[in-house]
Amino acid sequence: MTHTQDEAFERALDKVNTYSRPSDLKITDMRMAVVCSNYDYPIIRIDTDQGICGIGEVRDAGHKENALQFKSMLLGQNPCNVDMIFRAMKRFGNWGREGGGVSGIEIALWDLAGKAYGVPCYQFLGGKYRDRVRIYADTPTPEEPTPEAYVARVLGRKALGLTFIKFDIGPAVWEANPGSLIGSPPQGEYALGRRWRAPGAGFGSRVTDAGIARMVEIVAAVRQAVGWETSLCIDHFGHGYMTAKEVIRLGRALEPYGLAWMEDPMPWWDVAGHKEVTDAIGTPTAAGEELYLWDGFREMIETRAVDILHPDLLTAGGMLETKKIADYGERYGLPTALHFAGSPIAFMANLHTAAAIPSFVGLEHHGLDLPFWNGLVKGLPEPLMEGGYVAVPERPGLGVELDYDGIAANLRFPGLFEPTDEWNTPKLGFWQPDRRWDR
């Protein structure tokens, strides 16, 4: 290109919005703010030398340190090199909340790349299959877990316009109904948060036919109340509360009610147990919210251990990795639903990912009962949901920006994106994408 052509090219660029110089972008900082919620949201902001920032979040109920541990790897890097940075980080993540730092940073990098190039994030995932994403609601267990209380809660969700509703059925149902268990839970044991049980140990007791019947009674009442035009699914089995044989008894008893799925029928690590249940019942199964990366899903997919894949992209590895998981599952005839319980930031990331998955079923919304939830960001659709669907964002990046006032009003503890210089220096030997092993 001649000097004259160079000048003409530069003049042409002056007449269009190039958003930034993507090839020259450098990460200069990463800061955090932790929002107090039903599950806390550790929110990530990655800053650059061109004045644009990317936002993400650690998995709900995770910790800001899950992300901050990677700050020294990010400084000076071009955020548009998402895959290179992701490959450097991913070896240090793990299942459950330990995948939240890697995944949340991946989201923030795609947000930055989208803003730099002026395109919505779904374009980086290959484009979209849909303009609207179907939402399914989470519905917690009522304080009094009676059929009537469940019906009231689920009808409340339906009144919001939702056509797909999940409700939690767990041990509270048995505890409220004498005769549901043979024997009693062991007494005097230490507990970590909730009951801690070894795989397959259940309560240390057995579920009776009456206990199974009570759960079926609840599902039957809900189905009758909402009708057959509403999709229903149920959750809260996979914490060692029930053995595989007990889950099979329940799953068979629920077959007449046309559930979309039973979620996490066995502990997340028990792929063989999931397959045993899935092969034995006609009620579909879904699982995967604690699994990390494509590698973590591979056995579950290749053995068809569940009927529906259910990744949480804040554990699974972020947007692109979740897309890869869903596409691999599709090869084996497995559709994908998306588990989600975070802030509007990760919700938008889920919308972009759902738009790009051909075998997509539904996206969870876990913030319906939180009055401050929408106010954590600017740029959400208004109204957010219509007819049980949310529109796919078309603005660059994730399509939203932080609302600092909304975040400041809901902090878990003081610290609104304050300096994190103590994380600038590697704490351990980390592989840097552009250099040898550093210590």
RAQUI-V852871 format. One record per residue. N is the residue number from 1. RES is the residue in three letters. SS is DSSP state (h for helix, s for strand, l for the rest). OMEGA is omega in degrees with one decimal (999 if undefined). Layout:
n=N res=RES ss=SS omega=OMEGA
n=N res=RES ss=SS omega=OMEGA
//
This chain:
n=1 res=MET ss=l omega=-178.9
n=2 res=THR ss=l omega=178.3
n=3 res=HIS ss=h omega=179.0
n=4 res=THR ss=h omega=178.8
n=5 res=GLN ss=h omega=176.5
n=6 res=ASP ss=h omega=-179.7
n=7 res=GLU ss=h omega=179.1
n=8 res=ALA ss=h omega=179.2
n=9 res=PHE ss=h omega=179.3
n=10 res=GLU ss=h omega=178.0
n=11 res=ARG ss=h omega=178.1
n=12 res=ALA ss=h omega=179.2
n=13 res=LEU ss=h omega=178.7
n=14 res=ASP ss=h omega=-175.4
n=15 res=LYS ss=l omega=179.6
n=16 res=VAL ss=l omega=178.2
n=17 res=ASN ss=l omega=179.0
n=18 res=THR ss=l omega=175.6
n=19 res=TYR ss=l omega=-178.6
n=20 res=SER ss=l omega=170.4
n=21 res=ARG ss=l omega=-171.4
n=22 res=PRO ss=h omega=-177.2
n=23 res=SER ss=h omega=-177.1
n=24 res=ASP ss=h omega=-177.7
n=25 res=LEU ss=l omega=174.5
n=26 res=LYS ss=l omega=175.6
n=27 res=ILE ss=s omega=-178.6
n=28 res=THR ss=s omega=-175.1
n=29 res=ASP ss=s omega=168.9
n=30 res=MET ss=s omega=-179.4
n=31 res=ARG ss=s omega=-172.7
n=32 res=MET ss=s omega=167.9
n=33 res=ALA ss=s omega=-176.1
n=34 res=VAL ss=s omega=179.5
n=35 res=VAL ss=s omega=177.2
n=36 res=CYS ss=l omega=-178.3
n=37 res=SER ss=l omega=174.4
n=38 res=ASN ss=l omega=165.5
n=39 res=TYR ss=l omega=-174.9
n=40 res=ASP ss=l omega=179.3
n=41 res=TYR ss=s omega=173.0
n=42 res=PRO ss=s omega=-172.6
n=43 res=ILE ss=s omega=-175.4
n=44 res=ILE ss=s omega=168.5
n=45 res=ARG ss=s omega=177.7
n=46 res=ILE ss=s omega=-177.1
n=47 res=ASP ss=s omega=179.2
n=48 res=THR ss=s omega=-179.1
n=49 res=ASP ss=l omega=179.5
n=50 res=GLN ss=l omega=173.3
n=51 res=GLY ss=l omega=174.5
n=52 res=ILE ss=l omega=-179.3
n=53 res=CYS ss=s omega=176.0
n=54 res=GLY ss=s omega=-178.0
n=55 res=ILE ss=s omega=177.2
n=56 res=GLY ss=s omega=176.4
n=57 res=GLU ss=s omega=172.5
n=58 res=VAL ss=l omega=179.1
n=59 res=ARG ss=l omega=178.2
n=60 res=ASP ss=l omega=-178.1
n=61 res=ALA ss=l omega=171.9
n=62 res=GLY ss=l omega=-176.0
n=63 res=HIS ss=l omega=-179.0
n=64 res=LYS ss=l omega=179.6
n=65 res=GLU ss=h omega=176.0
n=66 res=ASN ss=h omega=177.5
n=67 res=ALA ss=h omega=-175.0
n=68 res=LEU ss=h omega=-179.8
n=69 res=GLN ss=l omega=-178.4
n=70 res=PHE ss=l omega=-174.2
n=71 res=LYS ss=h omega=-176.7
n=72 res=SER ss=h omega=177.2
n=73 res=MET ss=h omega=-174.4
n=74 res=LEU ss=h omega=-173.1
n=75 res=LEU ss=l omega=179.2
n=76 res=GLY ss=l omega=-179.6
n=77 res=GLN ss=l omega=172.2
n=78 res=ASN ss=l omega=-175.1
n=79 res=PRO ss=l omega=179.8
n=80 res=CYS ss=l omega=175.5
n=81 res=ASN ss=l omega=-170.0
n=82 res=VAL ss=h omega=-175.1
n=83 res=ASP ss=h omega=179.4
n=84 res=MET ss=h omega=-179.9
n=85 res=ILE ss=h omega=-179.9
n=86 res=PHE ss=h omega=-179.8
n=87 res=ARG ss=h omega=177.9
n=88 res=ALA ss=h omega=-176.6
n=89 res=MET ss=h omega=-161.7
n=90 res=LYS ss=h omega=-179.6
n=91 res=ARG ss=l omega=-177.5
n=92 res=PHE ss=l omega=175.9
n=93 res=GLY ss=l omega=-178.4
n=94 res=ASN ss=l omega=-175.9
n=95 res=TRP ss=l omega=175.4
n=96 res=GLY ss=h omega=-176.2
n=97 res=ARG ss=h omega=179.0
n=98 res=GLU ss=h omega=173.0
n=99 res=GLY ss=h omega=-171.6
n=100 res=GLY ss=h omega=179.5
n=101 res=GLY ss=h omega=177.3
n=102 res=VAL ss=h omega=-175.7
n=103 res=SER ss=h omega=-178.8
n=104 res=GLY ss=h omega=176.8
n=105 res=ILE ss=h omega=177.7
n=106 res=GLU ss=h omega=178.2
n=107 res=ILE ss=h omega=-179.6
n=108 res=ALA ss=h omega=178.2
n=109 res=LEU ss=h omega=177.5
n=110 res=TRP ss=h omega=176.8
n=111 res=ASP ss=h omega=177.7
n=112 res=LEU ss=h omega=-179.6
n=113 res=ALA ss=h omega=178.7
n=114 res=GLY ss=h omega=177.9
n=115 res=LYS ss=h omega=-179.0
n=116 res=ALA ss=h omega=-177.5
n=117 res=TYR ss=h omega=177.1
n=118 res=GLY ss=l omega=-179.3
n=119 res=VAL ss=l omega=175.3
n=120 res=PRO ss=s omega=-173.3
n=121 res=CYS ss=h omega=-177.1
n=122 res=TYR ss=h omega=178.6
n=123 res=GLN ss=h omega=178.4
n=124 res=PHE ss=h omega=-180.0
n=125 res=LEU ss=h omega=177.4
n=126 res=GLY ss=l omega=-178.8
n=127 res=GLY ss=l omega=-172.4
n=128 res=LYS ss=l omega=175.5
n=129 res=TYR ss=l omega=-175.5
n=130 res=ARG ss=l omega=177.4
n=131 res=ASP ss=l omega=179.1
n=132 res=ARG ss=s omega=-178.0
n=133 res=VAL ss=s omega=179.4
n=134 res=ARG ss=s omega=-177.2
n=135 res=ILE ss=s omega=167.0
n=136 res=TYR ss=s omega=-172.8
n=137 res=ALA ss=s omega=165.9
n=138 res=ASP ss=l omega=179.4
n=139 res=THR ss=l omega=-176.9
n=140 res=PRO ss=l omega=177.8
n=141 res=THR ss=l omega=176.1
n=142 res=PRO ss=l omega=177.9
n=143 res=GLU ss=l omega=173.9
n=144 res=GLU ss=l omega=-170.8
n=145 res=PRO ss=l omega=177.3
n=146 res=THR ss=l omega=175.1
n=147 res=PRO ss=h omega=-178.7
n=148 res=GLU ss=h omega=179.9
n=149 res=ALA ss=h omega=176.6
n=150 res=TYR ss=h omega=179.7
n=151 res=VAL ss=h omega=-179.0
n=152 res=ALA ss=h omega=-178.7
n=153 res=ARG ss=h omega=-178.6
n=154 res=VAL ss=h omega=176.1
n=155 res=LEU ss=h omega=174.7
n=156 res=GLY ss=h omega=175.3
n=157 res=ARG ss=h omega=-180.0
n=158 res=LYS ss=h omega=179.9
n=159 res=ALA ss=l omega=176.9
n=160 res=LEU ss=l omega=-179.2
n=161 res=GLY ss=l omega=-179.0
n=162 res=LEU ss=l omega=178.2
n=163 res=THR ss=l omega=-177.1
n=164 res=PHE ss=s omega=-171.2
n=165 res=ILE ss=s omega=172.7
n=166 res=LYS ss=s omega=172.9
n=167 res=PHE ss=s omega=-173.0
n=168 res=ASP ss=s omega=171.8
n=169 res=ILE ss=l omega=-178.0
n=170 res=GLY ss=l omega=-175.3
n=171 res=PRO ss=h omega=179.1
n=172 res=ALA ss=h omega=178.3
n=173 res=VAL ss=h omega=179.8
n=174 res=TRP ss=h omega=-178.4
n=175 res=GLU ss=h omega=-179.1
n=176 res=ALA ss=l omega=-175.8
n=177 res=ASN ss=l omega=178.5
n=178 res=PRO ss=l omega=-178.3
n=179 res=GLY ss=l omega=179.9
n=180 res=SER ss=l omega=-176.3
n=181 res=LEU ss=s omega=168.8
n=182 res=ILE ss=s omega=-174.2
n=183 res=GLY ss=l omega=-178.9
n=184 res=SER ss=l omega=178.6
n=185 res=PRO ss=l omega=176.3
n=186 res=PRO ss=l omega=-177.6
n=187 res=GLN ss=l omega=172.8
n=188 res=GLY ss=l omega=179.6
n=189 res=GLU ss=l omega=172.6
n=190 res=TYR ss=l omega=-179.5
n=191 res=ALA ss=l omega=174.4
n=192 res=LEU ss=l omega=-178.0
n=193 res=GLY ss=l omega=176.4
n=194 res=ARG ss=l omega=-178.7
n=195 res=ARG ss=l omega=-179.4
n=196 res=TRP ss=l omega=-177.5
n=197 res=ARG ss=l omega=173.6
n=198 res=ALA ss=l omega=-179.0
n=199 res=PRO ss=l omega=176.1
n=200 res=GLY ss=l omega=-176.8
n=201 res=ALA ss=l omega=-177.5
n=202 res=GLY ss=l omega=177.9
n=203 res=PHE ss=l omega=-165.6
n=204 res=GLY ss=l omega=178.0
n=205 res=SER ss=l omega=-176.7
n=206 res=ARG ss=s omega=177.5
n=207 res=VAL ss=s omega=-179.3
n=208 res=THR ss=l omega=172.8
n=209 res=ASP ss=h omega=178.1
n=210 res=ALA ss=h omega=177.5
n=211 res=GLY ss=h omega=175.8
n=212 res=ILE ss=h omega=-177.4
n=213 res=ALA ss=h omega=-179.7
n=214 res=ARG ss=h omega=176.8
n=215 res=MET ss=h omega=178.2
n=216 res=VAL ss=h omega=178.6
n=217 res=GLU ss=h omega=179.3
n=218 res=ILE ss=h omega=-179.8
n=219 res=VAL ss=h omega=180.0
n=220 res=ALA ss=h omega=-179.7
n=221 res=ALA ss=h omega=179.4
n=222 res=VAL ss=h omega=179.3
n=223 res=ARG ss=h omega=180.0
n=224 res=GLN ss=h omega=-176.5
n=225 res=ALA ss=h omega=-174.3
n=226 res=VAL ss=h omega=-178.2
n=227 res=GLY ss=l omega=-174.9
n=228 res=TRP ss=l omega=179.5
n=229 res=GLU ss=l omega=-179.9
n=230 res=THR ss=l omega=175.2
n=231 res=SER ss=s omega=-179.6
n=232 res=LEU ss=s omega=170.5
n=233 res=CYS ss=s omega=-175.4
n=234 res=ILE ss=s omega=-172.3
n=235 res=ASP ss=s omega=171.0
n=236 res=HIS ss=l omega=173.2
n=237 res=PHE ss=l omega=-165.5
n=238 res=GLY ss=l omega=179.1
n=239 res=HIS ss=l omega=-178.3
n=240 res=GLY ss=l omega=-179.5
n=241 res=TYR ss=l omega=-175.7
n=242 res=MET ss=l omega=172.7
n=243 res=THR ss=l omega=178.7
n=244 res=ALA ss=h omega=-178.9
n=245 res=LYS ss=h omega=178.1
n=246 res=GLU ss=h omega=177.2
n=247 res=VAL ss=h omega=178.2
n=248 res=ILE ss=h omega=177.2
n=249 res=ARG ss=h omega=-179.8
n=250 res=LEU ss=h omega=-178.5
n=251 res=GLY ss=h omega=177.7
n=252 res=ARG ss=h omega=-179.4
n=253 res=ALA ss=h omega=-178.5
n=254 res=LEU ss=l omega=-175.1
n=255 res=GLU ss=h omega=-178.1
n=256 res=PRO ss=h omega=-170.5
n=257 res=TYR ss=h omega=169.1
n=258 res=GLY ss=l omega=179.2
n=259 res=LEU ss=l omega=174.5
n=260 res=ALA ss=l omega=174.2
n=261 res=TRP ss=s omega=161.5
n=262 res=MET ss=s omega=-173.5
n=263 res=GLU ss=s omega=176.8
n=264 res=ASP ss=l omega=-177.1
n=265 res=PRO ss=l omega=179.1
n=266 res=MET ss=l omega=176.4
n=267 res=PRO ss=l omega=-168.5
n=268 res=TRP ss=l omega=-176.0
n=269 res=TRP ss=l omega=-173.8
n=270 res=ASP ss=l omega=-179.0
n=271 res=VAL ss=h omega=179.2
n=272 res=ALA ss=h omega=177.3
n=273 res=GLY ss=h omega=175.6
n=274 res=HIS ss=h omega=-179.0
n=275 res=LYS ss=h omega=178.0
n=276 res=GLU ss=h omega=179.6
n=277 res=VAL ss=h omega=-176.5
n=278 res=THR ss=h omega=-178.6
n=279 res=ASP ss=h omega=-171.9
n=280 res=ALA ss=h omega=-172.3
n=281 res=ILE ss=l omega=176.2
n=282 res=GLY ss=l omega=174.6
n=283 res=THR ss=l omega=-179.2
n=284 res=PRO ss=l omega=176.9
n=285 res=THR ss=s omega=176.5
n=286 res=ALA ss=s omega=179.6
n=287 res=ALA ss=s omega=173.6
n=288 res=GLY ss=l omega=-172.6
n=289 res=GLU ss=l omega=179.5
n=290 res=GLU ss=l omega=-174.6
n=291 res=LEU ss=l omega=-173.6
n=292 res=TYR ss=l omega=174.7
n=293 res=LEU ss=h omega=174.7
n=294 res=TRP ss=h omega=-178.8
n=295 res=ASP ss=h omega=-179.7
n=296 res=GLY ss=h omega=-179.4
n=297 res=PHE ss=h omega=-168.1
n=298 res=ARG ss=h omega=-178.3
n=299 res=GLU ss=h omega=-179.8
n=300 res=MET ss=h omega=-179.5
n=301 res=ILE ss=h omega=-172.8
n=302 res=GLU ss=h omega=176.9
n=303 res=THR ss=l omega=-175.3
n=304 res=ARG ss=l omega=-176.4
n=305 res=ALA ss=l omega=174.7
n=306 res=VAL ss=l omega=177.4
n=307 res=ASP ss=l omega=-176.3
n=308 res=ILE ss=s omega=173.8
n=309 res=LEU ss=s omega=-173.4
n=310 res=HIS ss=l omega=-180.0
n=311 res=PRO ss=l omega=166.4
n=312 res=ASP ss=l omega=-171.3
n=313 res=LEU ss=h omega=174.9
n=314 res=LEU ss=h omega=168.4
n=315 res=THR ss=h omega=-170.5
n=316 res=ALA ss=h omega=-179.0
n=317 res=GLY ss=l omega=177.6
n=318 res=GLY ss=l omega=-169.1
n=319 res=MET ss=h omega=-176.3
n=320 res=LEU ss=h omega=179.5
n=321 res=GLU ss=h omega=177.7
n=322 res=THR ss=h omega=174.6
n=323 res=LYS ss=h omega=178.8
n=324 res=LYS ss=h omega=178.0
n=325 res=ILE ss=h omega=-179.0
n=326 res=ALA ss=h omega=-179.4
n=327 res=ASP ss=h omega=177.7
n=328 res=TYR ss=h omega=177.1
n=329 res=GLY ss=h omega=-179.9
n=330 res=GLU ss=h omega=177.6
n=331 res=ARG ss=h omega=-178.3
n=332 res=TYR ss=l omega=177.2
n=333 res=GLY ss=l omega=-177.6
n=334 res=LEU ss=l omega=174.3
n=335 res=PRO ss=s omega=-176.4
n=336 res=THR ss=s omega=166.2
n=337 res=ALA ss=s omega=-175.3
n=338 res=LEU ss=s omega=173.9
n=339 res=HIS ss=l omega=-178.5
n=340 res=PHE ss=l omega=177.5
n=341 res=ALA ss=l omega=-174.4
n=342 res=GLY ss=l omega=-176.5
n=343 res=SER ss=l omega=177.1
n=344 res=PRO ss=h omega=179.5
n=345 res=ILE ss=h omega=178.7
n=346 res=ALA ss=h omega=174.8
n=347 res=PHE ss=h omega=178.7
n=348 res=MET ss=h omega=175.8
n=349 res=ALA ss=h omega=176.6
n=350 res=ASN ss=h omega=178.6
n=351 res=LEU ss=h omega=178.9
n=352 res=HIS ss=h omega=-178.9
n=353 res=THR ss=h omega=178.5
n=354 res=ALA ss=h omega=179.3
n=355 res=ALA ss=h omega=-174.1
n=356 res=ALA ss=l omega=-178.4
n=357 res=ILE ss=l omega=-179.1
n=358 res=PRO ss=l omega=-175.1
n=359 res=SER ss=l omega=-174.4
n=360 res=PHE ss=s omega=-179.8
n=361 res=VAL ss=s omega=-176.8
n=362 res=GLY ss=s omega=179.8
n=363 res=LEU ss=s omega=-179.6
n=364 res=GLU ss=s omega=170.7
n=365 res=HIS ss=s omega=-174.8
n=366 res=HIS ss=l omega=-176.0
n=367 res=GLY ss=l omega=-174.6
n=368 res=LEU ss=l omega=-177.9
n=369 res=ASP ss=l omega=-175.7
n=370 res=LEU ss=l omega=-174.4
n=371 res=PRO ss=l omega=-177.2
n=372 res=PHE ss=l omega=-167.3
n=373 res=TRP ss=h omega=-178.4
n=374 res=ASN ss=h omega=-174.2
n=375 res=GLY ss=h omega=178.2
n=376 res=LEU ss=h omega=-179.7
n=377 res=VAL ss=s omega=172.0
n=378 res=LYS ss=s omega=175.7
n=379 res=GLY ss=l omega=175.7
n=380 res=LEU ss=l omega=173.9
n=381 res=PRO ss=l omega=179.0
n=382 res=GLU ss=l omega=-2.7
n=383 res=PRO ss=l omega=-178.3
n=384 res=LEU ss=l omega=-172.5
n=385 res=MET ss=l omega=175.8
n=386 res=GLU ss=s omega=178.8
n=387 res=GLY ss=l omega=-179.9
n=388 res=GLY ss=l omega=-179.2
n=389 res=TYR ss=s omega=173.7
n=390 res=VAL ss=s omega=-178.3
n=391 res=ALA ss=s omega=176.4
n=392 res=VAL ss=l omega=-177.1
n=393 res=PRO ss=l omega=178.1
n=394 res=GLU ss=l omega=177.1
n=395 res=ARG ss=l omega=178.9
n=396 res=PRO ss=l omega=179.8
n=397 res=GLY ss=s omega=178.0
n=398 res=LEU ss=l omega=178.3
n=399 res=GLY ss=l omega=177.3
n=400 res=VAL ss=l omega=175.2
n=401 res=GLU ss=s omega=179.8
n=402 res=LEU ss=s omega=168.7
n=403 res=ASP ss=l omega=-172.8
n=404 res=TYR ss=h omega=178.1
n=405 res=ASP ss=h omega=179.6
n=406 res=GLY ss=h omega=178.7
n=407 res=ILE ss=h omega=-178.7
n=408 res=ALA ss=h omega=-178.8
n=409 res=ALA ss=l omega=-174.2
n=410 res=ASN ss=l omega=-179.8
n=411 res=LEU ss=s omega=173.9
n=412 res=ARG ss=l omega=176.4
n=413 res=PHE ss=l omega=-176.1
n=414 res=PRO ss=l omega=178.6
n=415 res=GLY ss=l omega=-179.0
n=416 res=LEU ss=l omega=179.0
n=417 res=PHE ss=l omega=178.0
n=418 res=GLU ss=l omega=-177.9
n=419 res=PRO ss=l omega=179.1
n=420 res=THR ss=l omega=-174.1
n=421 res=ASP ss=h omega=-179.9
n=422 res=GLU ss=h omega=178.6
n=423 res=TRP ss=h omega=-178.5
n=424 res=ASN ss=l omega=-176.8
n=425 res=THR ss=l omega=-179.4
n=426 res=PRO ss=l omega=175.9
n=427 res=LYS ss=l omega=179.2
n=428 res=LEU ss=l omega=175.3
n=429 res=GLY ss=l omega=179.7
n=430 res=PHE ss=s omega=171.9
n=431 res=TRP ss=s omega=175.9
n=432 res=GLN ss=l omega=-174.2
n=433 res=PRO ss=l omega=-174.8
n=434 res=ASP ss=l omega=-179.9
n=435 res=ARG ss=l omega=179.8
n=436 res=ARG ss=l omega=179.1
n=437 res=TRP ss=s omega=-177.3
n=438 res=ASP ss=s omega=175.4
n=439 res=ARG ss=l omega=999
//
